[in-house]
């Protein structure tokens, strides 16, 4: 891969999470479609079944956080230790004056901090504007490609054949042709010319698959 073709795009946490959720939901939905149907309780009007995608998306978010805590992803953010607004209240973390450039977020910081609203916050520090390489996210969670399921042939399925293939099979049975026994071409040609295909004589230019 040349330097010009390297994928240098950066994803925000939200963009990475959306991708992981899309992949996970598609994979789980395909697995559920293959599984035998579960019996439906007789009385479930009080507790209607929950949309399974809710649980699948939560699973995807947990997978992403585990990858960050384990160091599988290279992540950066804008760091600060400043609390100009005190300890924070409501939706505010209390931190401010974040760096204008990005620095690496270590796995132990993901384990120490809490991620909420695009902020990774711990007691004494905070990261905002979190970014990660798109290609690395897709390397761990590649785009889901559904498996092409081909219908199994039924018991009454007839193998595909043609009149010429039928003639070849008849010749093999007639002469006992095998890898170790492939008669002379002259004998085979004479036999072929005596046969008919759909009521017509075999063309004299019909090739045979056996050597001279």
N, C-alpha and C positions, 0 to 999 in steps of 0.2 A: 504494500500500500504506500503510495507516495505521500509526501507531506501535504500536497494540495488536496488530496482526497480524504484526509483525516477528518473524522466527525468531531468538530470542536464545539458543537452546540451545548449549551448549559440548560438544564431544566431546573425550575424551582421545585421545592418540595411538593407543592400542589400538582404540578405537571407530572412529576415522577409518580406520585400516588395515583393520579388518574390513569396512567398507563398500566401500573401494576393491578389496579382494580379491574380495568378492562380485560386484561389477560386472564386474571383469576376467575372472573365471572364467566368468561367464555369457556374456560377449561372445566369449571365446576358444572356449568349447564350441560356440556357435552357428556360429562360423567353421569349426571343425573338422568339424562335421556337414555343412557344404556342400562341403568339400574332398573330392577323390577319395580313396578309401582307399589307404593306403600298403602296399606288399608286405611280408609278414611273413617275416623270415629263416627258413630251414629249420631251423637249429640255434640256438635262442635260450634253451635251458633254463638255461644258465649265467648269462646276462644278461637276466633277464625285463624286459619294458618297464616303465619308470617311470610312475607315475601322473602324467599331464600337469598336474593341478591343482597339484602341488608347484612346478613351474616357473612356472605362471601366477600363483601367489600371490607368489613371489619377484619376478616382474615388477611386480606391483602395489605391493609394498613399495618397490621402486626408483623407481617413478613418484611415489609420495608423497614420498620423500626428495628427489627432483629438484625437485618443486614447492616444497618447503620451502627448498632451497638457492637456488632462483631467485627467491624472494620472492613466489610466487603465492598463498601462504596467509598469513593473519595469525595468528600463534601467540604464545602467552604462557606463561610458566612462573615458578616461584619460584626466585629467583637467590641464589647465595652465592659468596663467595670464601674462605670459612673452611675450614681443614683441622684441626679439633680432633683428628681421629684419624690424623694423619700422611698418608702417601701412599696408604694403603688396601691391602687385601689380600683375597684371595678374591673374593667378590661385592661387596665394599664399595668405593666410590669414594674413601673417605677424606674426603669433604666433609661438612659438617654446618651447622647453624644457618642453614638456608635462610629467605629472607624469608617473611613471613606473607601477603604480597599478590603478585599477578602483575604482571610487567612483560614488555614485548615482547621476543621473540627475533628478532634480525636475521638476514637470510640469510647474512651472512658468519660468524655464530656457528654456524649449521648446517653450513657448510663446514669450519669449524675443529674443531668438536667431534665426538664420536662418540656415537651414540645406542645405549643398551643398557639394558634393564630399566627403561623409563620415566624414564631419566636422559639428559640431553644433557651430556656431560662433556668439558671441555678441560683443558689443563694447569693453568690458573689460576682456573677458575670452573666452575660447574655449575648447570643448571636441572633442577628436578623438577616433578611435578604439571603436565605440559604439557597445554595446552588450545587448541582452535581452533574457530571458528564452524562449526556443522553445515551451515548454508545455503551457506557458501563451499565446503566440501568437496563438497556435492552439486551445486554449480554447475559444478565442474570434472569431477566423476564423477557424472552424474545416474543415477538408478535405471535399470537396464537393462530395456527393454521389448522382448521378443522380436518380431521381425518376423512378421507373419501371412503365411504362404506359401499362396497359393491354387493348387490344381492347374491346370496348363495344360490347356486343352481339347484333347481327343484329335482325331485326324483324322476320326473318325466322329461327332464331336459335332454335334448338330443345333441350330441357333439356336432360342431360345424364340420361340414364336408362339402366336396364338389365332385362332379362326375370324374374328373381327372384323378382326384385323390382316391376315389373308390377304385379306379382302374389300377392305380399303383398298389393299393392294398391287395387287390386280387392277384396281381403279378407276384407280390412277395409271398402270398400264400401258395400260389401254384408252383413256384420254383423253389420254395423254401429259402428265400433270400434272407441272409443275416450278415453281420459284420464279417464273418469268416467264410461266407458262401455267397458269392455274387456272380453267378454264371456269365457266360460269354455274351457280349453285346449282340452278336448276330442272332443268337437263339432268342434273346429277349425281344429284339426288333421284330423278328418273324411272328412271334406270339402277339405282340402289340398290334401288328397290322392285320391280324385276324379278328381283332375285337371291334366292338362298336361302342360309341358314346352317344346316348340318346337317339339310337336308331341310325346313326351315321357312322361311316367308316372312320377309323382313327386317322388323322392327318399324317402324311408321311414325314412331315417336319417335326412331329412331336418328339421332344427331347426325352431321354431317359436319364435317371440320376446315377447310373452305374458306369464305371470306367470300362474302357475297351478291354 
